[in-house]
Amino acid sequence: MSTDKDDLSIEDDFVATEDEAEPQVESAKTNLSKRRTIDNMLEERRLQKQLADFDYDL
């Protein structure tokens, strides 16, 4: 085992590059569009289930 201290080079001028920066958040418009699409699909399923359960012999 060595008692000599190793010289370590440390970069004091660290700057984050674009790759290391936080990822861009999707716009609210895109999120709203996706949510509306999901809501429409769920509504369509609900209506199809109501039609399947409907008693046409009234």
PDB file as gemmi writes it, atoms N, CA and C in Angstrom:
CRYST1    1.000    1.000    1.000  90.00  90.00  90.00 P 1                      
ATOM      1  N   MET A   1       0.840  -1.155   0.000  1.00  0.00           N  
ATOM      2  CA  MET A   1       0.000   0.000   0.000  1.00  0.00           C  
ATOM      3  C   MET A   1       0.894   1.230   0.000  1.00  0.00           C  
ATOM      4  N   SER A   2       0.509   2.167  -0.798  1.00  0.00           N  
ATOM      5  CA  SER A   2       1.302   3.376  -0.956  1.00  0.00           C  
ATOM      6  C   SER A   2       0.761   4.472  -0.050  1.00  0.00           C  
ATOM      7  N   THR A   3       1.659   5.209   0.574  1.00  0.00           N  
ATOM      8  CA  THR A   3       1.241   6.312   1.433  1.00  0.00           C  
ATOM      9  C   THR A   3       1.285   7.633   0.677  1.00  0.00           C  
ATOM     10  N   ASP A   4       1.780   7.593  -0.575  1.00  0.00           N  
ATOM     11  CA  ASP A   4       1.822   8.813  -1.378  1.00  0.00           C  
ATOM     12  C   ASP A   4       0.406   9.176  -1.819  1.00  0.00           C  
ATOM     13  N   LYS A   5       0.129  10.459  -1.807  1.00  0.00           N  
ATOM     14  CA  LYS A   5      -1.186  10.906  -2.262  1.00  0.00           C  
ATOM     15  C   LYS A   5      -1.157  11.054  -3.772  1.00  0.00           C  
ATOM     16  N   ASP A   6      -2.158  10.477  -4.426  1.00  0.00           N  
ATOM     17  CA  ASP A   6      -2.258  10.604  -5.876  1.00  0.00           C  
ATOM     18  C   ASP A   6      -2.874  11.952  -6.222  1.00  0.00           C  
ATOM     19  N   ASP A   7      -2.323  12.572  -7.243  1.00  0.00           N  
ATOM     20  CA  ASP A   7      -2.883  13.838  -7.707  1.00  0.00           C  
ATOM     21  C   ASP A   7      -4.093  13.540  -8.594  1.00  0.00           C  
ATOM     22  N   LEU A   8      -5.214  14.127  -8.230  1.00  0.00           N  
ATOM     23  CA  LEU A   8      -6.432  13.953  -9.008  1.00  0.00           C  
ATOM     24  C   LEU A   8      -6.760  15.264  -9.695  1.00  0.00           C  
ATOM     25  N   SER A   9      -7.068  15.174 -10.958  1.00  0.00           N  
ATOM     26  CA  SER A   9      -7.455  16.396 -11.665  1.00  0.00           C  
ATOM     27  C   SER A   9      -8.977  16.525 -11.577  1.00  0.00           C  
ATOM     28  N   ILE A  10      -9.404  17.699 -11.180  1.00  0.00           N  
ATOM     29  CA  ILE A  10     -10.834  17.951 -11.008  1.00  0.00           C  
ATOM     30  C   ILE A  10     -11.200  19.118 -11.906  1.00  0.00           C  
ATOM     31  N   GLU A  11     -12.276  18.927 -12.650  1.00  0.00           N  
ATOM     32  CA  GLU A  11     -12.736  20.005 -13.514  1.00  0.00           C  
ATOM     33  C   GLU A  11     -13.649  20.925 -12.713  1.00  0.00           C  
ATOM     34  N   ASP A  12     -13.211  22.157 -12.520  1.00  0.00           N  
ATOM     35  CA  ASP A  12     -14.022  23.131 -11.793  1.00  0.00           C  
ATOM     36  C   ASP A  12     -15.033  23.818 -12.698  1.00  0.00           C  
ATOM     37  N   ASP A  13     -14.762  23.806 -13.986  1.00  0.00           N  
ATOM     38  CA  ASP A  13     -15.618  24.525 -14.926  1.00  0.00           C  
ATOM     39  C   ASP A  13     -16.604  23.564 -15.593  1.00  0.00           C  
ATOM     40  N   PHE A  14     -17.350  22.818 -14.810  1.00  0.00           N  
ATOM     41  CA  PHE A  14     -18.312  21.867 -15.357  1.00  0.00           C  
ATOM     42  C   PHE A  14     -19.550  22.600 -15.831  1.00  0.00           C  
ATOM     43  N   VAL A  15     -19.903  22.359 -17.085  1.00  0.00           N  
ATOM     44  CA  VAL A  15     -21.121  22.950 -17.647  1.00  0.00           C  
ATOM     45  C   VAL A  15     -21.933  21.820 -18.259  1.00  0.00           C  
ATOM     46  N   ALA A  16     -23.208  21.740 -17.890  1.00  0.00           N  
ATOM     47  CA  ALA A  16     -24.080  20.700 -18.433  1.00  0.00           C  
ATOM     48  C   ALA A  16     -24.365  20.991 -19.895  1.00  0.00           C  
ATOM     49  N   THR A  17     -24.228  19.965 -20.709  1.00  0.00           N  
ATOM     50  CA  THR A  17     -24.564  20.117 -22.122  1.00  0.00           C  
ATOM     51  C   THR A  17     -26.054  19.881 -22.304  1.00  0.00           C  
ATOM     52  N   GLU A  18     -26.531  20.107 -23.502  1.00  0.00           N  
ATOM     53  CA  GLU A  18     -27.959  19.933 -23.761  1.00  0.00           C  
ATOM     54  C   GLU A  18     -28.395  18.492 -23.536  1.00  0.00           C  
ATOM     55  N   ASP A  19     -27.518  17.531 -23.815  1.00  0.00           N  
ATOM     56  CA  ASP A  19     -27.861  16.127 -23.626  1.00  0.00           C  
ATOM     57  C   ASP A  19     -28.074  15.794 -22.158  1.00  0.00           C  
ATOM     58  N   GLU A  20     -27.372  16.490 -21.286  1.00  0.00           N  
ATOM     59  CA  GLU A  20     -27.475  16.214 -19.858  1.00  0.00           C  
ATOM     60  C   GLU A  20     -28.546  17.053 -19.180  1.00  0.00           C  
ATOM     61  N   ALA A  21     -29.093  18.019 -19.896  1.00  0.00           N  
ATOM     62  CA  ALA A  21     -30.124  18.883 -19.328  1.00  0.00           C  
ATOM     63  C   ALA A  21     -31.426  18.096 -19.176  1.00  0.00           C  
ATOM     64  N   GLU A  22     -32.368  18.666 -18.432  1.00  0.00           N  
ATOM     65  CA  GLU A  22     -33.648  17.998 -18.225  1.00  0.00           C  
ATOM     66  C   GLU A  22     -34.366  17.831 -19.554  1.00  0.00           C  
ATOM     67  N   PRO A  23     -35.059  16.706 -19.760  1.00  0.00           N  
ATOM     68  CA  PRO A  23     -35.793  16.516 -21.005  1.00  0.00           C  
ATOM     69  C   PRO A  23     -36.950  17.510 -21.098  1.00  0.00           C  
ATOM     70  N   GLN A  24     -37.293  17.867 -22.320  1.00  0.00           N  
ATOM     71  CA  GLN A  24     -38.377  18.818 -22.501  1.00  0.00           C  
ATOM     72  C   GLN A  24     -39.704  18.179 -22.130  1.00  0.00           C  
ATOM     73  N   VAL A  25     -40.530  18.945 -21.463  1.00  0.00           N  
ATOM     74  CA  VAL A  25     -41.839  18.474 -21.053  1.00  0.00           C  
ATOM     75  C   VAL A  25     -42.793  18.657 -22.225  1.00  0.00           C  
ATOM     76  N   GLU A  26     -43.671  17.657 -22.421  1.00  0.00           N  
ATOM     77  CA  GLU A  26     -44.636  17.772 -23.506  1.00  0.00           C  
ATOM     78  C   GLU A  26     -45.545  18.962 -23.256  1.00  0.00           C  
ATOM     79  N   SER A  27     -45.957  19.566 -24.333  1.00  0.00           N  
ATOM     80  CA  SER A  27     -46.804  20.745 -24.181  1.00  0.00           C  
ATOM     81  C   SER A  27     -48.171  20.343 -23.634  1.00  0.00           C  
ATOM     82  N   ALA A  28     -48.822  21.285 -22.997  1.00  0.00           N  
ATOM     83  CA  ALA A  28     -50.140  21.026 -22.413  1.00  0.00           C  
ATOM     84  C   ALA A  28     -51.147  20.693 -23.501  1.00  0.00           C  
ATOM     85  N   LYS A  29     -50.971  21.265 -24.680  1.00  0.00           N  
ATOM     86  CA  LYS A  29     -51.892  21.007 -25.780  1.00  0.00           C  
ATOM     87  C   LYS A  29     -51.835  19.536 -26.196  1.00  0.00           C  
ATOM     88  N   THR A  30     -50.628  18.968 -26.242  1.00  0.00           N  
ATOM     89  CA  THR A  30     -50.469  17.568 -26.599  1.00  0.00           C  
ATOM     90  C   THR A  30     -51.095  16.680 -25.530  1.00  0.00           C  
ATOM     91  N   ASN A  31     -50.853  17.007 -24.261  1.00  0.00           N  
ATOM     92  CA  ASN A  31     -51.418  16.217 -23.172  1.00  0.00           C  
ATOM     93  C   ASN A  31     -52.938  16.280 -23.183  1.00  0.00           C  
ATOM     94  N   LEU A  32     -53.497  17.445 -23.458  1.00  0.00           N  
ATOM     95  CA  LEU A  32     -54.944  17.601 -23.508  1.00  0.00           C  
ATOM     96  C   LEU A  32     -55.522  16.804 -24.666  1.00  0.00           C  
ATOM     97  N   SER A  33     -54.834  16.800 -25.780  1.00  0.00           N  
ATOM     98  CA  SER A  33     -55.288  16.043 -26.946  1.00  0.00           C  
ATOM     99  C   SER A  33     -55.302  14.545 -26.641  1.00  0.00           C  
ATOM    100  N   LYS A  34     -54.252  14.057 -25.997  1.00  0.00           N  
ATOM    101  CA  LYS A  34     -54.200  12.640 -25.624  1.00  0.00           C  
ATOM    102  C   LYS A  34     -55.313  12.299 -24.646  1.00  0.00           C  
ATOM    103  N   ARG A  35     -55.561  13.178 -23.682  1.00  0.00           N  
ATOM    104  CA  ARG A  35     -56.601  12.940 -22.680  1.00  0.00           C  
ATOM    105  C   ARG A  35     -57.972  12.892 -23.330  1.00  0.00           C  
ATOM    106  N   ARG A  36     -58.213  13.790 -24.283  1.00  0.00           N  
ATOM    107  CA  ARG A  36     -59.502  13.790 -24.984  1.00  0.00           C  
ATOM    108  C   ARG A  36     -59.688  12.513 -25.789  1.00  0.00           C  
ATOM    109  N   THR A  37     -58.619  12.044 -26.413  1.00  0.00           N  
ATOM    110  CA  THR A  37     -58.691  10.798 -27.174  1.00  0.00           C  
ATOM    111  C   THR A  37     -59.053   9.636 -26.263  1.00  0.00           C  
ATOM    112  N   ILE A  38     -58.422   9.556 -25.100  1.00  0.00           N  
ATOM    113  CA  ILE A  38     -58.709   8.492 -24.137  1.00  0.00           C  
ATOM    114  C   ILE A  38     -60.141   8.607 -23.641  1.00  0.00           C  
ATOM    115  N   ASP A  39     -60.574   9.817 -23.320  1.00  0.00           N  
ATOM    116  CA  ASP A  39     -61.952  10.014 -22.848  1.00  0.00           C  
ATOM    117  C   ASP A  39     -62.965   9.590 -23.903  1.00  0.00           C  
ATOM    118  N   ASN A  40     -62.692   9.908 -25.155  1.00  0.00           N  
ATOM    119  CA  ASN A  40     -63.596   9.518 -26.237  1.00  0.00           C  
ATOM    120  C   ASN A  40     -63.666   8.004 -26.385  1.00  0.00           C  
ATOM    121  N   MET A  41     -62.535   7.333 -26.251  1.00  0.00           N  
ATOM    122  CA  MET A  41     -62.521   5.873 -26.349  1.00  0.00           C  
ATOM    123  C   MET A  41     -63.309   5.245 -25.204  1.00  0.00           C  
ATOM    124  N   LEU A  42     -63.140   5.775 -23.995  1.00  0.00           N  
ATOM    125  CA  LEU A  42     -63.877   5.247 -22.847  1.00  0.00           C  
ATOM    126  C   LEU A  42     -65.374   5.491 -22.990  1.00  0.00           C  
ATOM    127  N   GLU A  43     -65.754   6.656 -23.495  1.00  0.00           N  
ATOM    128  CA  GLU A  43     -67.162   6.968 -23.722  1.00  0.00           C  
ATOM    129  C   GLU A  43     -67.760   6.028 -24.764  1.00  0.00           C  
ATOM    130  N   GLU A  44     -66.999   5.744 -25.815  1.00  0.00           N  
ATOM    131  CA  GLU A  44     -67.482   4.832 -26.851  1.00  0.00           C  
ATOM    132  C   GLU A  44     -67.695   3.426 -26.276  1.00  0.00           C  
ATOM    133  N   ARG A  45     -66.767   2.957 -25.455  1.00  0.00           N  
ATOM    134  CA  ARG A  45     -66.928   1.646 -24.812  1.00  0.00           C  
ATOM    135  C   ARG A  45     -68.170   1.606 -23.930  1.00  0.00           C  
ATOM    136  N   ARG A  46     -68.372   2.682 -23.159  1.00  0.00           N  
ATOM    137  CA  ARG A  46     -69.524   2.743 -22.270  1.00  0.00           C  
ATOM    138  C   ARG A  46     -70.831   2.695 -23.061  1.00  0.00           C  
ATOM    139  N   LEU A  47     -70.889   3.438 -24.156  1.00  0.00           N  
ATOM    140  CA  LEU A  47     -72.091   3.449 -24.986  1.00  0.00           C  
ATOM    141  C   LEU A  47     -72.326   2.103 -25.664  1.00  0.00           C  
ATOM    142  N   GLN A  48     -71.254   1.454 -26.109  1.00  0.00           N  
ATOM    143  CA  GLN A  48     -71.398   0.133 -26.728  1.00  0.00           C  
ATOM    144  C   GLN A  48     -71.910  -0.889 -25.716  1.00  0.00           C  
ATOM    145  N   LYS A  49     -71.452  -0.786 -24.479  1.00  0.00           N  
ATOM    146  CA  LYS A  49     -71.931  -1.690 -23.437  1.00  0.00           C  
ATOM    147  C   LYS A  49     -73.411  -1.437 -23.152  1.00  0.00           C  
ATOM    148  N   GLN A  50     -73.822  -0.162 -23.121  1.00  0.00           N  
ATOM    149  CA  GLN A  50     -75.233   0.158 -22.909  1.00  0.00           C  
ATOM    150  C   GLN A  50     -76.089  -0.397 -24.036  1.00  0.00           C  
ATOM    151  N   LEU A  51     -75.606  -0.297 -25.279  1.00  0.00           N  
ATOM    152  CA  LEU A  51     -76.355  -0.851 -26.406  1.00  0.00           C  
ATOM    153  C   LEU A  51     -76.462  -2.370 -26.318  1.00  0.00           C  
ATOM    154  N   ALA A  52     -75.386  -3.013 -25.892  1.00  0.00           N  
ATOM    155  CA  ALA A  52     -75.395  -4.474 -25.771  1.00  0.00           C  
ATOM    156  C   ALA A  52     -76.354  -4.915 -24.670  1.00  0.00           C  
ATOM    157  N   ASP A  53     -76.478  -4.125 -23.613  1.00  0.00           N  
ATOM    158  CA  ASP A  53     -77.351  -4.483 -22.499  1.00  0.00           C  
ATOM    159  C   ASP A  53     -78.785  -4.024 -22.691  1.00  0.00           C  
ATOM    160  N   PHE A  54     -79.053  -3.242 -23.727  1.00  0.00           N  
ATOM    161  CA  PHE A  54     -80.371  -2.669 -23.921  1.00  0.00           C  
ATOM    162  C   PHE A  54     -81.381  -3.743 -24.287  1.00  0.00           C  
ATOM    163  N   ASP A  55     -82.548  -3.666 -23.686  1.00  0.00           N  
ATOM    164  CA  ASP A  55     -83.610  -4.633 -23.969  1.00  0.00           C  
ATOM    165  C   ASP A  55     -84.462  -4.085 -25.101  1.00  0.00           C  
ATOM    166  N   TYR A  56     -84.308  -4.681 -26.295  1.00  0.00           N  
ATOM    167  CA  TYR A  56     -85.018  -4.190 -27.473  1.00  0.00           C  
ATOM    168  C   TYR A  56     -86.467  -4.685 -27.530  1.00  0.00           C  
ATOM    169  N   ASP A  57     -86.875  -5.543 -26.607  1.00  0.00           N  
ATOM    170  CA  ASP A  57     -88.219  -6.120 -26.617  1.00  0.00           C  
ATOM    171  C   ASP A  57     -89.236  -5.260 -25.901  1.00  0.00           C  
ATOM    172  N   LEU A  58     -88.984  -4.007 -25.711  1.00  0.00           N  
ATOM    173  CA  LEU A  58     -89.934  -3.151 -24.991  1.00  0.00           C  
ATOM    174  C   LEU A  58     -91.207  -2.975 -25.739  1.00  0.00           C  
TER     175      LEU A  58                                                      
END                                                                             
